[in-house]
Structures are given as structure tokens and as C-alpha cells.
């Protein structure tokens, strides 16, 4: 998936970066530059500078830099294609896509979005003005939702009719929305008699938006005394996936990023309640349990998550699912201290200060789990004390830090009157048995073996699954490319040079293979360590790399990406030593854009070669 380079260049050239950034940052002209407070870190003295002529920005505090596309990606947490599309829309530029049929697919999604936008507005006006929505307006007033809240969240009312929306939007008519679009958007369906029928009837509607603010679906609540399930949500379709969508993220994302914290609720009214209490970083799942995809989406915005589920047994049990993801995604998880028998929406109306205190006093997730185990136990007997202490110790065993584990075990020992050495033995046995099996995070987030050199801490991209070392060596892209150079040298791109290898031995090996096409001569002249490596590569078998040109291109593309990452780190280090000049800023911006495009293209060779061109010294271009 990608956009033609020429169109990306047109968008970049047509975009007024000062106008784009000015929507998020108060900019003041100082000489030829514009300055303001950096949106990416807290500061009191402006260190964020924008060069309007070059279309780039740079922060001399946190070193954030890039162009308008980069800025939109960072501040809105958008992907590359989405950022370009939004900027293209501002400039009226029609985009062309690189993948066959991609433009048609996006046009289809655009039609669904247009239909949803019309539905949101029609339902919203119905709630505001229609006589049949009086009961719904009364219910909202009873819940403390005034007209400002209704308008801010675009709340709506679906009348108790079979096809009121379909008729209003002309679904299936010559001048209205196509019936297939109406159906595909989740707004309706054809009933058994062949008539188009609305999906929602006699329900208060909460429109659901994606992070960019585009409508994707609805959550419908039946009013007290109404028929049917309490909540009904849009069905999954091309623009709506309940396992990924989070209600309120479009409004809350900037506050979430600024605070590096997100509050997770169970209902739409909970999110609105938090906002009414002045806490604008809450989101909610849309009629489904929290999923791993939800966690992955939120991890892009914040590293701390506060669970604000209903303070009853069901809500607390739901919170425990985070034990599967807390360490896998490197999260800090806490649980809001909600009073028993309340939920955030009700508490926001009755005691908003107590709601704020519940978040401020959120309990660490491990403390919460231990307290639940010990709180449910009978600590009045010796047997109950030992059983509770052992159960809590097995929870503590999951924590990766040995010092923290031991402090928890000592605390449990005191609370249960059980020997700390016994609890240490229980925890050690639990660790030997291994953690309970948990869903594996996505490839982009998955932790890799420490000796691999890849993973969240390294900032490197995860390499393909094939291994060049016969399965015994770490899965290393440099080694894979070196294996190709030894076993199928014609498959290695001629642009690949020794300087692209970070590992000294692999770099020496690649140089030797370039200098000595005859393997016998190479082995005769190489030192013992290098000769041993070459022999190992010659006897190792990698059937996937040898048989698949796609796999070969992917590993070389990732090698290029890693080389660019090192170059980018070097340039940013230069910027930290003093004021960066325009040429350096331009090079940093170009590298970031090319690297983003390479990842977005899923390691397409043409994008890798474009990045390679940027890595060549200026004298060689």
C-alpha cells in the first residue's frame, strides 16, 4: 500500500506547514522562522522552530524534527498514507496509489464514510428537534447531559420506524445513497421482503469515530422501559472493527499523549462523564471486551493505562485480563480506586471530585491483584493464610524484576504470617514452570531474544522469520545478507556495500566476498575467525532465502533500513551538539520520510532503493 512519489512530493510542496502546525501550536514569527512551545514535550521556553520556506520543523529541546507529514503522523498518531491523504485533502490534490485497485478500495471506503457522516448528522438533528425524541432528551437531562454535551458528542436519536433513515438518505434511490453502500456502512439491510430497513430503531445513538475524527459506526442504547438488549452496536465492516475501535479516542488522543496516560472505561457515558469531570483522556471499548488489538492501538499513544471499569465483580475480573499484556507491551497498568457499586458515568454526576480522586489514587496493577487475592481469602486460619500467600506469590512470580518480586513477597509474608522463604520458593517454582501462555503481540511489538539485537529497546525492525544459521544462530538480517553473498552472490543488490553492515565481522566478511570471487582464495587468505564464519555460511542451509526472491528482497530492504537508522542517529547526535543548519534538517526530514515509506510499503524493493539513494554520499550521486 502506497502513494506515488510524485503525488507525495506535490502534497509536501503544496502544504503550508505553518498553517498545519499552527492548529496545534501557537507560533510566533521570529526573523525568518516561526517559534513556539514544542507539542512533543513539556517546556516553558520555546525551542520549537519551523522553517516555512523549506517546510520543516525542529525542536532543539527534544530533537523532534521532520516535515508536515511527519508532524501530522506524530501529533495525530496517524500512519503515512493517512497523513498524506489528510494533507492532500487540504490542498485539493487527487492521489494515485501504487497498488492495483487501491484507489478504488479507498474510494469505496470514502463512500461509506460519506454515508456515515450523513447518518450522524440526520440522527443528531432528530434528537435535537424531533417530537418523537422528547423521551430521549428527557433521559439525557436526567443523566446530567445538557445541550452542549449532546452537540459536542453528536448524540443522536433513531426513531421507532422501520426505514426512517433509509428514506431520509434516499437509500437505493437514483439521487440518494446506493443501497449497497447503505448496507456496507452498517446503516441498514434488506429484510425478507426485499425492502431496505434501518439497523437502529428507538435507540439513543452514540456515534463512534476513528482517531482521525471520521465516523465509523454507532452504539445504540435502548431507553429505560424499551425493548431489546440494552446496547446494540454497528456490525463489523470495511471501516468498523469493534476489536480495534475505541470510543472517544478522537477527542482524547492529544491529552493522552501529553499525559502519557489513558483511562479505559466500559461505556460511552463513562467517557463523557470523565470529560464532564475535567478528565479528558478516557476511552471505552465498543460493546466488546478489551482485546489485544485495543491494547496495541493505545500503546501508540501512552505507556500508562488506568483501568476504570465498573467497581463490581465483573468489572474487576475484566481488569485481570491485563496480566496477559502488561509485560508483553511494556505497560504501566493501574486500577482506578472507584467506590464499590459505582461506575464512572454515575460518579461523574454525583461526585466528580471523587472520580478525579479515583484516578489520582489508582493502584498499581500488581498491588490490585494481590489485594484481590488476599481480600477474598480467609486469613483467620493457618491453612487460609498459607493458601492465600502462595496464590499471591505465584502472581508476583510474573514480575521480571527480582528486587521488586522480593519486596512483594516480604509484604505478602507479613500480611499472611507465612515464612518469606517459603513464599520465595513458591515464586521460584512458578518462574521455573514459566508464565501462563499469553497472546503473542504483533510482530512490530514482539520482544525478541536479547542476543538478537532486535526488539523494542533496539529501535530496529523485526527481520523475516527465516534464519541463515541453520536455526542455531540469532535471526540477524546482516547474517542473512552475508549468507546470500556467499551462496548466491548474484541475488545481492549491487548497491549494497560493506558500510551497511554494523557487525565488524560481517562487514569484514562482505568485504572479503567482494574482493575474492573465488572461494578457495578467500579461505586461504582470511584469518581463522573469518574463515570459520564463511565455512559456516557455506554449509548452512536457508531454503526460503534460496528459493524466494521476495524473501531475499525483504532482508536487503531491512538491511538498508537499519543502515539508515544508524545514519539518522548520527545526524540527530550532530544536531544536539549545536544549532542544526538547514541542510542537516533537510537530510533528517528526507531520511525519516523515506524510512516511513519503506516500512509502510512492507519492505518494497523500490522504496528500499529510494532510501539507498539518500544514503549515498552527495559526491557519488
FIKOL-277898 format. One record per residue (C-alpha): x, y, z; residue number from 1; chain; residue in three letters. Coordinates in steps of 0.1 Angstrom, whole numbers. Layout:
N
X, Y, Z, NUM, A, ALA
...
% end
This chain:
621
0, 0, 0, 1, A, UNK
15, 34, -10, 2, A, UNK
11, 66, -28, 3, A, UNK
30, 77, -59, 4, A, UNK
62, 95, -50, 5, A, UNK
52, 124, -74, 6, A, UNK
19, 129, -55, 7, A, UNK
36, 128, -21, 8, A, UNK
60, 155, -34, 9, A, UNK
31, 176, -47, 10, A, UNK
14, 173, -13, 11, A, UNK
45, 183, 5, 12, A, UNK
51, 213, -18, 13, A, UNK
15, 225, -16, 14, A, UNK
12, 222, 22, 15, A, UNK
16, 253, 43, 16, A, UNK
35, 238, 73, 17, A, UNK
30, 269, 94, 18, A, UNK
-8, 266, 89, 19, A, UNK
-8, 229, 97, 20, A, UNK
14, 232, 129, 21, A, UNK
-4, 264, 139, 22, A, UNK
-36, 243, 145, 23, A, UNK
-17, 226, 174, 24, A, UNK
9, 251, 184, 25, A, UNK
9, 289, 190, 26, A, UNK
36, 301, 166, 27, A, UNK
52, 335, 166, 28, A, UNK
74, 348, 138, 29, A, UNK
110, 355, 148, 30, A, UNK
130, 366, 118, 31, A, UNK
127, 341, 90, 32, A, UNK
115, 313, 114, 33, A, UNK
84, 306, 134, 34, A, UNK
87, 296, 171, 35, A, UNK
65, 281, 197, 36, A, UNK
63, 256, 226, 37, A, UNK
70, 221, 215, 38, A, UNK
39, 199, 214, 39, A, UNK
60, 168, 220, 40, A, UNK
75, 176, 254, 41, A, UNK
67, 200, 283, 42, A, UNK
86, 232, 282, 43, A, UNK
82, 268, 293, 44, A, UNK
107, 285, 269, 45, A, UNK
100, 280, 231, 46, A, UNK
125, 257, 215, 47, A, UNK
103, 245, 186, 48, A, UNK
113, 262, 153, 49, A, UNK
96, 260, 119, 50, A, UNK
112, 269, 86, 51, A, UNK
83, 278, 63, 52, A, UNK
104, 280, 31, 53, A, UNK
118, 245, 35, 54, A, UNK
87, 231, 50, 55, A, UNK
105, 215, 80, 56, A, UNK
104, 218, 118, 57, A, UNK
129, 211, 146, 58, A, UNK
128, 211, 183, 59, A, UNK
161, 220, 200, 60, A, UNK
149, 205, 232, 61, A, UNK
136, 170, 224, 62, A, UNK
152, 169, 189, 63, A, UNK
119, 161, 172, 64, A, UNK
121, 171, 135, 65, A, UNK
105, 165, 102, 66, A, UNK
81, 179, 76, 67, A, UNK
43, 184, 76, 68, A, UNK
37, 147, 70, 69, A, UNK
59, 137, 99, 70, A, UNK
43, 163, 122, 71, A, UNK
8, 150, 114, 72, A, UNK
19, 115, 120, 73, A, UNK
34, 123, 153, 74, A, UNK
7, 146, 167, 75, A, UNK
-22, 126, 154, 76, A, UNK
-6, 91, 157, 77, A, UNK
-16, 86, 120, 78, A, UNK
1, 63, 95, 79, A, UNK
20, 76, 65, 80, A, UNK
-8, 71, 39, 81, A, UNK
-34, 87, 63, 82, A, UNK
-13, 117, 69, 83, A, UNK
-6, 123, 32, 84, A, UNK
-43, 119, 24, 85, A, UNK
-53, 144, 50, 86, A, UNK
-29, 170, 37, 87, A, UNK
-39, 162, 2, 88, A, UNK
-75, 169, 11, 89, A, UNK
-65, 203, 25, 90, A, UNK
-48, 212, -8, 91, A, UNK
-74, 196, -31, 92, A, UNK
-48, 171, -46, 93, A, UNK
-61, 139, -61, 94, A, UNK
-38, 110, -51, 95, A, UNK
-27, 80, -71, 96, A, UNK
-19, 47, -54, 97, A, UNK
8, 22, -62, 98, A, UNK
-11, -10, -56, 99, A, UNK
-37, -21, -83, 100, A, UNK
-72, -14, -71, 101, A, UNK
-61, 5, -40, 102, A, UNK
-76, 38, -53, 103, A, UNK
-109, 20, -59, 104, A, UNK
-108, 5, -25, 105, A, UNK
-102, 38, -8, 106, A, UNK
-130, 54, -29, 107, A, UNK
-153, 27, -16, 108, A, UNK
-143, 34, 20, 109, A, UNK
-148, 71, 12, 110, A, UNK
-184, 64, 2, 111, A, UNK
-190, 45, 34, 112, A, UNK
-176, 74, 54, 113, A, UNK
-198, 99, 35, 114, A, UNK
-229, 78, 42, 115, A, UNK
-220, 76, 79, 116, A, UNK
-214, 113, 81, 117, A, UNK
-249, 120, 67, 118, A, UNK
-264, 95, 91, 119, A, UNK
-246, 111, 121, 120, A, UNK
-260, 145, 112, 121, A, UNK
-295, 132, 105, 122, A, UNK
-297, 113, 137, 123, A, UNK
-282, 142, 156, 124, A, UNK
-308, 167, 143, 125, A, UNK
-335, 142, 150, 126, A, UNK
-325, 142, 187, 127, A, UNK
-323, 180, 189, 128, A, UNK
-356, 188, 172, 129, A, UNK
-380, 159, 165, 130, A, UNK
-411, 155, 188, 131, A, UNK
-406, 117, 190, 132, A, UNK
-371, 123, 206, 133, A, UNK
-386, 140, 236, 134, A, UNK
-383, 109, 258, 135, A, UNK
-346, 106, 248, 136, A, UNK
-340, 143, 256, 137, A, UNK
-356, 138, 290, 138, A, UNK
-334, 108, 297, 139, A, UNK
-303, 127, 288, 140, A, UNK
-313, 156, 311, 141, A, UNK
-319, 131, 339, 142, A, UNK
-283, 118, 333, 143, A, UNK
-270, 154, 335, 144, A, UNK
-262, 157, 298, 145, A, UNK
-271, 192, 286, 146, A, UNK
-273, 206, 251, 147, A, UNK
-236, 213, 249, 148, A, UNK
-227, 177, 257, 149, A, UNK
-252, 165, 231, 150, A, UNK
-237, 187, 204, 151, A, UNK
-201, 180, 213, 152, A, UNK
-205, 142, 211, 153, A, UNK
-230, 144, 182, 154, A, UNK
-255, 122, 201, 155, A, UNK
-285, 112, 180, 156, A, UNK
-319, 95, 181, 157, A, UNK
-331, 67, 159, 158, A, UNK
-369, 68, 156, 159, A, UNK
-391, 38, 161, 160, A, UNK
-396, 33, 124, 161, A, UNK
-385, 6, 100, 162, A, UNK
-368, 28, 74, 163, A, UNK
-368, 64, 85, 164, A, UNK
-331, 68, 79, 165, A, UNK
-331, 49, 46, 166, A, UNK
-359, 72, 33, 167, A, UNK
-342, 103, 46, 168, A, UNK
-309, 95, 28, 169, A, UNK
-326, 81, -3, 170, A, UNK
-311, 47, 1, 171, A, UNK
-315, 28, -31, 172, A, UNK
-329, 58, -50, 173, A, UNK
-315, 74, -81, 174, A, UNK
-302, 105, -62, 175, A, UNK
-296, 90, -28, 176, A, UNK
-271, 66, -13, 177, A, UNK
-267, 33, -31, 178, A, UNK
-284, 5, -12, 179, A, UNK
-252, -15, -11, 180, A, UNK
-233, 14, 4, 181, A, UNK
-261, 19, 30, 182, A, UNK
-258, -18, 39, 183, A, UNK
-220, -20, 38, 184, A, UNK
-218, 11, 61, 185, A, UNK
-238, -9, 87, 186, A, UNK
-267, 16, 85, 187, A, UNK
-293, -10, 73, 188, A, UNK
-300, -42, 55, 189, A, UNK
-326, -58, 32, 190, A, UNK
-353, -76, 51, 191, A, UNK
-370, -108, 40, 192, A, UNK
-395, -89, 18, 193, A, UNK
-366, -72, -1, 194, A, UNK
-371, -37, 15, 195, A, UNK
-342, -17, 29, 196, A, UNK
-345, -14, 66, 197, A, UNK
-327, 6, 92, 198, A, UNK
-303, -11, 116, 199, A, UNK
-312, 11, 146, 200, A, UNK
-347, 17, 159, 201, A, UNK
-359, 35, 191, 202, A, UNK
-324, 40, 204, 203, A, UNK
-302, 68, 217, 204, A, UNK
-272, 68, 194, 205, A, UNK
-235, 74, 203, 206, A, UNK
-216, 80, 170, 207, A, UNK
-182, 62, 170, 208, A, UNK
-152, 79, 153, 209, A, UNK
-118, 67, 143, 210, A, UNK
-87, 85, 158, 211, A, UNK
-88, 110, 128, 212, A, UNK
-124, 120, 136, 213, A, UNK
-141, 101, 108, 214, A, UNK
-174, 83, 118, 215, A, UNK
-171, 45, 115, 216, A, UNK
-202, 33, 134, 217, A, UNK
-227, 37, 162, 218, A, UNK
-235, 24, 196, 219, A, UNK
-273, 24, 203, 220, A, UNK
-287, 24, 238, 221, A, UNK
-323, 15, 244, 222, A, UNK
-341, 39, 268, 223, A, UNK
-354, 26, 301, 224, A, UNK
-386, 6, 295, 225, A, UNK
-376, -1, 259, 226, A, UNK
-374, -35, 242, 227, A, UNK
-344, -54, 232, 228, A, UNK
-308, -56, 245, 229, A, UNK
-295, -25, 264, 230, A, UNK
-269, -18, 238, 231, A, UNK
-266, -26, 201, 232, A, UNK
-235, -17, 181, 233, A, UNK
-227, -15, 144, 234, A, UNK
-217, -47, 128, 235, A, UNK
-181, -51, 117, 236, A, UNK
-175, -38, 82, 237, A, UNK
-148, -22, 60, 238, A, UNK
-145, 8, 82, 239, A, UNK
-155, -5, 116, 240, A, UNK
-138, -32, 137, 241, A, UNK
-150, -34, 172, 242, A, UNK
-119, -53, 183, 243, A, UNK
-98, -22, 174, 244, A, UNK
-121, 8, 177, 245, A, UNK
-122, 28, 209, 246, A, UNK
-149, 53, 217, 247, A, UNK
-136, 88, 225, 248, A, UNK
-101, 83, 212, 249, A, UNK
-106, 110, 186, 250, A, UNK
-113, 136, 213, 251, A, UNK
-89, 123, 239, 252, A, UNK
-58, 114, 219, 253, A, UNK
-39, 146, 224, 254, A, UNK
-44, 147, 261, 255, A, UNK
-35, 111, 263, 256, A, UNK
-2, 118, 245, 257, A, UNK
5, 149, 267, 258, A, UNK
-1, 129, 299, 259, A, UNK
13, 97, 287, 260, A, UNK
-17, 81, 303, 261, A, UNK
-50, 67, 291, 262, A, UNK
-81, 58, 312, 263, A, UNK
-100, 28, 299, 264, A, UNK
-138, 25, 306, 265, A, UNK
-165, 1, 297, 266, A, UNK
-192, 25, 284, 267, A, UNK
-199, 56, 263, 268, A, UNK
-214, 75, 292, 269, A, UNK
-183, 68, 313, 270, A, UNK
-161, 86, 288, 271, A, UNK
-185, 115, 286, 272, A, UNK
-187, 115, 325, 273, A, UNK
-149, 117, 328, 274, A, UNK
-148, 147, 304, 275, A, UNK
-176, 165, 324, 276, A, UNK
-154, 160, 354, 277, A, UNK
-125, 177, 336, 278, A, UNK
-106, 145, 328, 279, A, UNK
-104, 143, 290, 280, A, UNK
-82, 112, 284, 281, A, UNK
-107, 85, 288, 282, A, UNK
-118, 59, 261, 283, A, UNK
-141, 30, 261, 284, A, UNK
-145, -3, 242, 285, A, UNK
-175, -5, 219, 286, A, UNK
-197, -33, 231, 287, A, UNK
-169, -59, 235, 288, A, UNK
-143, -70, 259, 289, A, UNK
-109, -53, 258, 290, A, UNK
-87, -70, 232, 291, A, UNK
-51, -72, 224, 292, A, UNK
-57, -50, 193, 293, A, UNK
-71, -24, 216, 294, A, UNK
-41, -25, 238, 295, A, UNK
-18, -23, 208, 296, A, UNK
-36, 8, 195, 297, A, UNK
-34, 25, 228, 298, A, UNK
2, 17, 233, 299, A, UNK
10, 40, 204, 300, A, UNK
-3, 69, 225, 301, A, UNK
7, 62, 261, 302, A, UNK
27, 39, 282, 303, A, UNK
5, 41, 313, 304, A, UNK
-31, 27, 314, 305, A, UNK
-56, 33, 342, 306, A, UNK
-84, 8, 342, 307, A, UNK
-117, 24, 353, 308, A, UNK
-141, -5, 350, 309, A, UNK
-173, -7, 370, 310, A, UNK
-163, -14, 406, 311, A, UNK
-183, -47, 408, 312, A, UNK
-171, -83, 405, 313, A, UNK
-175, -84, 367, 314, A, UNK
-155, -52, 362, 315, A, UNK
-127, -62, 384, 316, A, UNK
-124, -96, 368, 317, A, UNK
-122, -79, 334, 318, A, UNK
-92, -59, 347, 319, A, UNK
-73, -90, 353, 320, A, UNK
-70, -97, 316, 321, A, UNK
-43, -72, 315, 322, A, UNK
-19, -97, 332, 323, A, UNK
-15, -112, 297, 324, A, UNK
-4, -80, 281, 325, A, UNK
13, -59, 308, 326, A, UNK
48, -72, 303, 327, A, UNK
44, -81, 266, 328, A, UNK
37, -45, 257, 329, A, UNK
59, -29, 284, 330, A, UNK
30, -11, 300, 331, A, UNK
25, 5, 334, 332, A, UNK
-10, -5, 344, 333, A, UNK
-30, 8, 373, 334, A, UNK
-66, 3, 385, 335, A, UNK
-88, 33, 395, 336, A, UNK
-99, 33, 431, 337, A, UNK
-137, 35, 423, 338, A, UNK
-161, 32, 453, 339, A, UNK
-179, -1, 454, 340, A, UNK
-212, -2, 435, 341, A, UNK
-205, 28, 413, 342, A, UNK
-194, 34, 377, 343, A, UNK
-176, 64, 363, 344, A, UNK
-206, 78, 345, 345, A, UNK
-227, 79, 377, 346, A, UNK
-199, 91, 398, 347, A, UNK
-192, 120, 374, 348, A, UNK
-227, 132, 381, 349, A, UNK
-229, 126, 418, 350, A, UNK
-193, 133, 430, 351, A, UNK
-169, 145, 402, 352, A, UNK
-142, 152, 427, 353, A, UNK
-143, 116, 440, 354, A, UNK
-140, 104, 404, 355, A, UNK
-109, 125, 399, 356, A, UNK
-95, 112, 432, 357, A, UNK
-102, 76, 420, 358, A, UNK
-78, 82, 390, 359, A, UNK
-52, 101, 410, 360, A, UNK
-52, 73, 436, 361, A, UNK
-51, 45, 410, 362, A, UNK
-35, 13, 425, 363, A, UNK
-6, -4, 408, 364, A, UNK
-19, -34, 389, 365, A, UNK
2, -59, 408, 366, A, UNK
-10, -44, 441, 367, A, UNK
-46, -45, 429, 368, A, UNK
-43, -82, 420, 369, A, UNK
-26, -91, 453, 370, A, UNK
-52, -72, 473, 371, A, UNK
-80, -91, 455, 372, A, UNK
-64, -124, 463, 373, A, UNK
-59, -116, 499, 374, A, UNK
-92, -98, 502, 375, A, UNK
-111, -128, 491, 376, A, UNK
-92, -152, 513, 377, A, UNK
-99, -164, 548, 378, A, UNK
-69, -152, 567, 379, A, UNK
-83, -163, 601, 380, A, UNK
-69, -198, 597, 381, A, UNK
-34, -211, 592, 382, A, UNK
-45, -230, 561, 383, A, UNK
-62, -200, 546, 384, A, UNK
-31, -178, 552, 385, A, UNK
-8, -203, 535, 386, A, UNK
-31, -208, 505, 387, A, UNK
-36, -171, 501, 388, A, UNK
1, -163, 504, 389, A, UNK
10, -190, 478, 390, A, UNK
-16, -177, 454, 391, A, UNK
-3, -142, 457, 392, A, UNK
33, -153, 454, 393, A, UNK
25, -170, 420, 394, A, UNK
12, -137, 408, 395, A, UNK
43, -119, 419, 396, A, UNK
65, -145, 401, 397, A, UNK
53, -130, 368, 398, A, UNK
72, -97, 375, 399, A, UNK
105, -95, 357, 400, A, UNK
124, -75, 384, 401, A, UNK
138, -98, 412, 402, A, UNK
141, -69, 437, 403, A, UNK
105, -59, 432, 404, A, UNK
94, -95, 434, 405, A, UNK
112, -99, 467, 406, A, UNK
97, -68, 482, 407, A, UNK
62, -80, 473, 408, A, UNK
69, -114, 488, 409, A, UNK
81, -99, 521, 410, A, UNK
49, -78, 521, 411, A, UNK
27, -109, 515, 412, A, UNK
47, -127, 542, 413, A, UNK
38, -100, 567, 414, A, UNK
1, -99, 557, 415, A, UNK
-3, -137, 557, 416, A, UNK
20, -146, 586, 417, A, UNK
38, -171, 563, 418, A, UNK
76, -175, 561, 419, A, UNK
91, -153, 534, 420, A, UNK
115, -182, 524, 421, A, UNK
85, -205, 518, 422, A, UNK
69, -178, 495, 423, A, UNK
102, -173, 477, 424, A, UNK
103, -210, 470, 425, A, UNK
67, -209, 456, 426, A, UNK
76, -179, 434, 427, A, UNK
108, -196, 422, 428, A, UNK
90, -227, 413, 429, A, UNK
63, -207, 394, 430, A, UNK
91, -190, 374, 431, A, UNK
107, -223, 366, 432, A, UNK
74, -236, 353, 433, A, UNK
71, -205, 331, 434, A, UNK
44, -179, 328, 435, A, UNK
9, -187, 318, 436, A, UNK
6, -188, 280, 437, A, UNK
-5, -154, 267, 438, A, UNK
-14, -140, 233, 439, A, UNK
17, -130, 213, 440, A, UNK
19, -93, 205, 441, A, UNK
22, -83, 169, 442, A, UNK
55, -85, 150, 443, A, UNK
61, -48, 154, 444, A, UNK
58, -50, 192, 445, A, UNK
70, -85, 200, 446, A, UNK
101, -88, 222, 447, A, UNK
130, -106, 207, 448, A, UNK
158, -125, 223, 449, A, UNK
183, -102, 240, 450, A, UNK
212, -115, 219, 451, A, UNK
193, -110, 187, 452, A, UNK
198, -72, 186, 453, A, UNK
162, -66, 177, 454, A, UNK
132, -56, 197, 455, A, UNK
116, -26, 213, 456, A, UNK
147, -13, 230, 457, A, UNK
169, -15, 199, 458, A, UNK
146, 5, 177, 459, A, UNK
153, -20, 149, 460, A, UNK
127, -35, 127, 461, A, UNK
120, -72, 132, 462, A, UNK
136, -93, 104, 463, A, UNK
118, -120, 85, 464, A, UNK
113, -154, 101, 465, A, UNK
140, -173, 81, 466, A, UNK
174, -178, 97, 467, A, UNK
207, -181, 79, 468, A, UNK
224, -200, 106, 469, A, UNK
206, -233, 102, 470, A, UNK
184, -224, 132, 471, A, UNK
211, -222, 158, 472, A, UNK
222, -186, 153, 473, A, UNK
202, -155, 161, 474, A, UNK
179, -143, 134, 475, A, UNK
201, -115, 121, 476, A, UNK
195, -96, 88, 477, A, UNK
231, -88, 83, 478, A, UNK
239, -125, 86, 479, A, UNK
212, -134, 61, 480, A, UNK
225, -110, 35, 481, A, UNK
260, -123, 41, 482, A, UNK
247, -158, 36, 483, A, UNK
232, -148, 3, 484, A, UNK
265, -132, -7, 485, A, UNK
283, -164, 0, 486, A, UNK
258, -188, -16, 487, A, UNK
240, -168, -43, 488, A, UNK
261, -136, -49, 489, A, UNK
240, -126, -79, 490, A, UNK
209, -122, -58, 491, A, UNK
226, -94, -37, 492, A, UNK
218, -59, -49, 493, A, UNK
249, -43, -64, 494, A, UNK
241, -11, -44, 495, A, UNK
247, -30, -11, 496, A, UNK
281, -21, 3, 497, A, UNK
302, -32, 33, 498, A, UNK
295, 1, 51, 499, A, UNK
259, -11, 55, 500, A, UNK
270, -38, 80, 501, A, UNK
272, -28, 116, 502, A, UNK
287, -60, 129, 503, A, UNK
325, -58, 123, 504, A, UNK
329, -95, 115, 505, A, UNK
300, -95, 90, 506, A, UNK
313, -63, 74, 507, A, UNK
348, -79, 70, 508, A, UNK
331, -110, 56, 509, A, UNK
312, -90, 30, 510, A, UNK
344, -71, 20, 511, A, UNK
362, -103, 16, 512, A, UNK
335, -118, -6, 513, A, UNK
336, -87, -28, 514, A, UNK
374, -88, -31, 515, A, UNK
377, -126, -37, 516, A, UNK
351, -141, -60, 517, A, UNK
370, -174, -58, 518, A, UNK
361, -190, -26, 519, A, UNK
393, -210, -23, 520, A, UNK
414, -178, -25, 521, A, UNK
392, -162, 1, 522, A, UNK
395, -190, 26, 523, A, UNK
432, -192, 20, 524, A, UNK
438, -155, 29, 525, A, UNK
412, -150, 56, 526, A, UNK
420, -152, 93, 527, A, UNK
408, -181, 113, 528, A, UNK
377, -164, 126, 529, A, UNK
366, -150, 93, 530, A, UNK
373, -183, 75, 531, A, UNK
353, -202, 101, 532, A, UNK
323, -178, 95, 533, A, UNK
325, -183, 57, 534, A, UNK
326, -220, 60, 535, A, UNK
297, -220, 84, 536, A, UNK
277, -199, 59, 537, A, UNK
286, -223, 31, 538, A, UNK
273, -253, 49, 539, A, UNK
243, -236, 65, 540, A, UNK
210, -241, 46, 541, A, UNK
183, -215, 42, 542, A, UNK
158, -229, 17, 543, A, UNK
134, -200, 20, 544, A, UNK
161, -174, 11, 545, A, UNK
175, -195, -17, 546, A, UNK
141, -202, -32, 547, A, UNK
122, -170, -27, 548, A, UNK
133, -138, -44, 549, A, UNK
107, -119, -23, 550, A, UNK
124, -131, 10, 551, A, UNK
158, -120, -5, 552, A, UNK
145, -85, -13, 553, A, UNK
129, -82, 22, 554, A, UNK
161, -89, 41, 555, A, UNK
181, -65, 19, 556, A, UNK
154, -38, 23, 557, A, UNK
156, -43, 61, 558, A, UNK
194, -41, 59, 559, A, UNK
190, -7, 42, 560, A, UNK
165, 4, 68, 561, A, UNK
189, -4, 96, 562, A, UNK
218, 14, 79, 563, A, UNK
195, 44, 75, 564, A, UNK
186, 42, 112, 565, A, UNK
222, 45, 122, 566, A, UNK
228, 74, 98, 567, A, UNK
197, 91, 113, 568, A, UNK
210, 86, 149, 569, A, UNK
244, 101, 138, 570, A, UNK
227, 132, 123, 571, A, UNK
205, 137, 153, 572, A, UNK
236, 135, 175, 573, A, UNK
252, 162, 154, 574, A, UNK
221, 184, 159, 575, A, UNK
224, 180, 196, 576, A, UNK
259, 194, 196, 577, A, UNK
247, 228, 183, 578, A, UNK
221, 246, 162, 579, A, UNK
213, 224, 132, 580, A, UNK
217, 241, 98, 581, A, UNK
191, 238, 71, 582, A, UNK
210, 211, 51, 583, A, UNK
211, 188, 81, 584, A, UNK
174, 194, 89, 585, A, UNK
165, 187, 52, 586, A, UNK
185, 154, 53, 587, A, UNK
169, 143, 86, 588, A, UNK
135, 150, 72, 589, A, UNK
142, 132, 39, 590, A, UNK
156, 102, 57, 591, A, UNK
126, 99, 81, 592, A, UNK
101, 102, 52, 593, A, UNK
119, 76, 31, 594, A, UNK
122, 52, 61, 595, A, UNK
85, 56, 69, 596, A, UNK
76, 49, 33, 597, A, UNK
98, 18, 33, 598, A, UNK
81, 4, 64, 599, A, UNK
46, 13, 51, 600, A, UNK
53, -5, 19, 601, A, UNK
62, -36, 38, 602, A, UNK
98, -36, 26, 603, A, UNK
91, -29, -11, 604, A, UNK
124, -30, -31, 605, A, UNK
117, 2, -50, 606, A, UNK
113, 21, -17, 607, A, UNK
145, 5, -3, 608, A, UNK
164, 17, -34, 609, A, UNK
150, 52, -29, 610, A, UNK
163, 51, 6, 611, A, UNK
196, 38, -6, 612, A, UNK
199, 68, -29, 613, A, UNK
197, 91, 1, 614, A, UNK
224, 71, 19, 615, A, UNK
249, 76, -9, 616, A, UNK
274, 104, -3, 617, A, UNK
265, 136, -21, 618, A, UNK
297, 133, -43, 619, A, UNK
285, 99, -56, 620, A, UNK
250, 110, -66, 621, A, UNK
% end
